[in-house]
């Protein structure tokens, strides 16, 4: 009748008949064997994806710890010890990246890119931050990729590789950073440089903010050449980059105009209050 539920086609068949049809399926038929192979392939891919997500999370955590350590460089009495300790931490991060490279042997990296991208971006941020402290310049993507070539001489625990047997494992592994991951890591670097500027002023270093302002302006000019033609994530990071540049330029302006009036130990507090006002105005 009107308003009633329409019966589905298979509802005309008794439940017992459908159950008998399922029992009569031959599990060793060619069709069932094909679907079992598809199931095994998908399960293997999903397990590998989960392992890569866990490795990426470990890479992110260790890279963040390296960045926190490098921020002590301006206030530490011996900066070389900080740099040496950061190099040890980055070597541990590269061992994790080597496990990622081993997992991706024989695989299309872009199928698993979303799993490893956050960790690679954080690593690029950490290694570029260390490189800037050492050389006052920006590390290139080619230099980063050179550091991600591994040999079998390095001995450490590796993850279980399901796609390649032990006898077929190559003697060298490598992982190439994509241009997008490199750009996103450099964009995150600008936030760390802004924090380095504020901490440098708090320690009485007046020259570093002007040097950082010039460096950040060059990075910002480079990103503006990309504009809206690049990936969406890059254009989204451009706003944060502009914020960091504005805070560093504001610090330089305060140093130039009122640097002689404000005691050095109070400059960091003045900059902190000004950056809070900038954040409030931009949120409004």
C-alpha positions as CSV (number, residue, x, y, z in Angstrom):
1,X,0.0,0.0,0.0
2,X,0.9,3.7,-0.1
3,X,3.4,4.7,2.5
4,X,4.7,1.2,3.0
5,X,8.3,0.0,2.7
6,X,9.3,-1.3,-0.7
7,X,10.7,-4.8,-0.5
8,X,14.2,-5.4,-1.7
9,X,14.9,-7.8,-4.5
10,X,16.6,-10.4,-2.4
11,X,13.9,-10.3,0.3
12,X,11.8,-12.6,-2.0
13,X,14.3,-15.4,-1.3
14,X,14.3,-17.3,2.0
15,X,17.2,-16.7,4.3
16,X,18.0,-20.4,4.3
17,X,18.5,-20.3,0.6
18,X,20.9,-17.4,0.8
19,X,22.9,-19.2,3.5
20,X,23.1,-22.3,1.3
21,X,24.4,-20.2,-1.6
22,X,27.2,-18.9,0.6
23,X,28.1,-22.3,1.8
24,X,28.2,-23.6,-1.8
25,X,30.9,-21.0,-2.8
26,X,34.1,-22.8,-3.6
27,X,37.0,-21.2,-1.5
28,X,39.6,-22.6,-3.9
29,X,38.1,-21.2,-7.0
30,X,40.1,-18.7,-9.2
31,X,37.8,-15.8,-8.3
32,X,38.1,-16.4,-4.5
33,X,41.9,-16.9,-4.7
34,X,42.1,-13.5,-6.6
35,X,40.1,-11.7,-3.8
36,X,42.3,-13.4,-1.1
37,X,45.4,-12.1,-2.9
38,X,43.8,-8.6,-3.0
39,X,43.0,-8.8,0.7
40,X,46.6,-9.8,1.5
41,X,48.0,-7.0,-0.6
42,X,45.7,-4.4,1.0
43,X,46.5,-5.7,4.6
44,X,50.2,-5.5,3.8
45,X,49.9,-1.9,2.5
46,X,47.9,-0.8,5.5
47,X,50.3,-2.4,8.0
48,X,53.2,-0.7,6.3
49,X,51.3,2.7,6.4
50,X,50.8,2.3,10.1
51,X,54.5,1.6,10.7
52,X,55.4,4.6,8.7
53,X,53.0,6.8,10.7
54,X,54.7,5.6,13.9
55,X,58.1,6.3,12.5
56,X,57.0,9.8,11.4
57,X,55.7,10.5,14.9
58,X,59.1,9.5,16.4
59,X,60.9,11.6,13.9
60,X,58.7,14.6,14.8
61,X,59.3,14.2,18.5
62,X,63.1,13.9,18.2
63,X,63.3,16.8,15.8
64,X,61.3,19.0,18.2
65,X,63.7,18.1,21.0
66,X,66.6,19.1,18.8
67,X,65.0,22.5,18.1
68,X,64.4,23.1,21.8
69,X,68.1,22.2,22.4
70,X,69.3,24.6,19.7
71,X,67.3,27.5,21.3
72,X,69.7,27.3,24.2
73,X,72.6,28.2,21.9
74,X,72.3,31.9,22.6
75,X,72.3,31.6,26.4
76,X,74.7,28.7,26.8
77,X,78.3,29.5,27.9
78,X,79.7,27.0,25.4
79,X,77.8,26.9,22.1
80,X,79.9,24.2,20.6
81,X,78.6,21.7,23.1
82,X,75.1,22.5,22.1
83,X,75.9,22.0,18.4
84,X,77.6,18.7,19.1
85,X,74.7,17.5,21.2
86,X,72.3,18.5,18.5
87,X,74.3,16.6,15.9
88,X,74.0,13.5,18.0
89,X,70.2,14.0,18.1
90,X,70.0,14.5,14.4
91,X,72.0,11.4,13.8
92,X,69.4,9.5,15.8
93,X,66.6,11.1,13.7
94,X,68.4,10.0,10.5
95,X,68.5,6.4,11.8
96,X,64.7,6.6,12.0
97,X,64.6,8.0,8.5
98,X,66.7,5.1,7.3
99,X,64.0,2.8,8.6
100,X,61.5,4.7,6.6
101,X,63.7,4.4,3.5
102,X,64.0,0.6,4.1
103,X,60.2,0.3,4.3
104,X,59.8,2.1,1.0
105,X,62.1,-0.2,-1.0
106,X,60.3,-1.2,-4.1
107,X,57.3,1.0,-3.2
108,X,55.9,4.2,-4.7
109,X,56.8,6.8,-2.1
110,X,53.9,9.0,-3.0
111,X,51.4,6.3,-1.9
112,X,52.8,6.7,1.6
113,X,53.7,10.4,1.4
114,X,50.9,11.5,3.8
115,X,52.3,9.2,6.4
116,X,55.9,10.4,6.4
117,X,55.4,14.1,5.4
118,X,54.9,15.6,8.9
119,X,58.1,13.9,10.2
120,X,60.2,15.0,7.2
121,X,59.0,18.6,7.6
122,X,59.9,18.7,11.2
123,X,63.4,17.2,10.4
124,X,63.9,19.8,7.7
125,X,63.0,22.5,10.2
126,X,65.5,21.1,12.8
127,X,68.4,20.6,10.3
128,X,67.9,23.9,8.6
129,X,67.8,25.7,12.1
130,X,71.1,24.0,13.0
131,X,72.6,24.9,9.6
132,X,71.6,28.5,10.0
133,X,73.2,28.8,13.5
134,X,76.5,27.4,12.0
135,X,76.7,29.2,8.7
136,X,74.1,32.0,8.8
137,X,72.6,30.7,5.5
138,X,69.9,28.4,4.3
139,X,70.6,24.8,3.6
140,X,69.6,23.5,0.2
141,X,67.4,20.6,-0.6
142,X,70.3,18.9,-2.3
143,X,72.4,19.1,0.9
144,X,69.5,17.6,2.9
145,X,69.2,14.7,0.4
146,X,72.9,14.0,0.6
147,X,72.5,13.4,4.4
148,X,69.7,10.9,3.7
149,X,71.8,8.4,1.8
150,X,72.5,5.4,4.0
151,X,74.7,2.3,3.7
152,X,74.5,-1.1,5.2
153,X,77.5,-0.3,7.4
154,X,75.3,1.6,9.8
155,X,74.0,-1.0,12.4
156,X,70.8,-0.4,14.1
157,X,67.5,-2.1,14.6
158,X,65.3,-2.0,11.5
159,X,61.6,-2.5,11.1
160,X,60.1,-5.7,9.7
161,X,60.2,-5.5,5.9
162,X,57.4,-7.4,4.3
163,X,57.9,-6.4,0.7
164,X,61.6,-7.3,0.4
165,X,63.2,-10.4,1.8
166,X,66.5,-10.4,3.8
167,X,68.5,-11.7,0.9
168,X,67.1,-9.1,-1.5
169,X,67.8,-6.1,0.7
170,X,70.0,-3.6,-1.1
171,X,73.3,-2.4,0.4
172,X,72.3,1.3,0.3
173,X,69.1,3.2,1.0
174,X,68.1,6.7,0.3
175,X,65.1,9.0,0.8
176,X,64.6,12.1,-1.3
177,X,62.8,15.1,0.3
178,X,60.1,16.4,-2.0
179,X,60.2,20.2,-2.9
180,X,56.9,20.7,-1.1
181,X,58.2,19.2,2.1
182,X,61.3,21.3,1.8
183,X,59.3,24.5,1.4
184,X,57.0,23.7,4.3
185,X,60.0,22.9,6.5
186,X,61.7,26.2,5.6
187,X,58.4,28.1,6.3
188,X,58.3,26.6,9.8
189,X,61.9,27.6,10.2
190,X,61.0,31.3,10.1
191,X,59.0,30.9,13.4
192,X,62.1,29.5,15.1
193,X,64.2,32.3,13.8
194,X,61.7,34.8,15.2
195,X,62.0,33.2,18.6
196,X,65.8,33.2,18.2
197,X,65.6,36.9,17.6
198,X,63.7,37.6,20.8
199,X,66.0,35.4,22.9
200,X,69.1,37.0,21.4
201,X,67.9,40.5,22.4
202,X,67.2,39.2,25.9
203,X,70.8,38.1,26.1
204,X,72.1,41.5,25.0
205,X,72.8,40.6,21.4
206,X,71.8,43.6,19.3
207,X,73.3,42.6,15.9
208,X,71.5,39.3,15.5
209,X,67.9,40.8,15.1
210,X,69.0,42.9,12.1
211,X,70.8,39.9,10.5
212,X,67.7,37.8,11.0
213,X,65.5,40.5,9.6
214,X,67.5,40.6,6.4
215,X,67.5,36.8,6.1
216,X,63.7,36.5,6.7
217,X,63.1,39.2,4.1
218,X,65.0,37.1,1.6
219,X,63.0,34.0,2.4
220,X,59.7,36.0,2.2
221,X,60.6,37.4,-1.2
222,X,61.4,33.9,-2.4
223,X,58.0,32.6,-1.2
224,X,56.1,35.5,-2.8
225,X,57.5,34.4,-6.2
226,X,55.7,31.1,-5.7
227,X,52.4,32.9,-4.8
228,X,49.2,31.0,-5.5
229,X,50.8,28.8,-8.1
230,X,52.2,26.5,-5.5
231,X,50.5,23.9,-3.4
232,X,47.8,25.0,-1.0
233,X,49.9,24.2,2.1
234,X,52.6,26.6,0.9
235,X,50.3,29.5,0.4
236,X,48.8,28.9,3.8
237,X,52.2,29.0,5.5
238,X,52.9,32.3,3.8
239,X,50.7,34.1,6.3
240,X,52.6,32.7,9.3
241,X,55.9,33.6,7.6
242,X,54.6,37.2,7.2
243,X,53.7,37.3,10.9
244,X,57.2,36.2,11.9
245,X,58.8,38.7,9.6
246,X,56.7,41.5,11.0
247,X,57.6,40.6,14.6
248,X,61.4,40.6,13.8
249,X,61.1,43.9,11.9
250,X,59.2,45.4,14.9
251,X,62.0,44.3,17.1
252,X,64.6,45.9,14.9
253,X,62.5,49.1,14.8
254,X,62.4,49.2,18.6
255,X,66.2,48.7,18.8
256,X,66.9,51.4,16.3
257,X,64.6,54.0,17.7
258,X,64.5,53.3,21.4
259,X,67.4,50.9,21.9
260,X,69.5,53.5,23.8
261,X,66.5,54.4,26.1
262,X,65.5,50.9,27.2
263,X,67.9,48.8,29.4
264,X,69.1,45.6,27.7
265,X,67.6,43.3,30.3
266,X,64.1,44.9,29.6
267,X,64.2,44.7,25.8
268,X,62.9,41.2,25.7
269,X,59.9,42.1,27.8
270,X,59.1,45.0,25.5
271,X,59.3,42.8,22.5
272,X,57.1,40.2,24.1
273,X,54.4,42.7,24.9
274,X,54.6,44.2,21.3
275,X,54.3,40.7,19.7
276,X,51.2,40.0,21.8
277,X,49.6,43.3,20.6
278,X,50.4,42.3,17.0
279,X,48.8,38.9,17.4
280,X,45.6,40.5,18.9
281,X,45.3,43.0,16.1
282,X,45.7,40.3,13.4
283,X,43.1,38.1,15.1
284,X,40.7,41.1,15.1
